[in-house]
Amino acid sequence: MVTSSPGLEDPWQLHYALAGGKEHNVADSYIADPAEKCEGQYLKLSAQPNGTFTVTSSRNGFSKAYPKSQ
């Protein structure tokens, strides 16, 4: 349901949902803690005054910038 929400570009997850299986989780690069045992990884959101923001995973350094919403 969440992934089909209008206007949602990329879902990010703090933890891999074991019960959901691969088909109900996002790509590994968008999950802060994909292991069954939590390692305390986090997602960092950096917002700019102009309305843009960046999400970064502490686990793998993957980040993605998002433009200001219209």
Order of alpha helices (4+ residues) and beta strands (2+ residues): beta-beta-beta-beta-beta
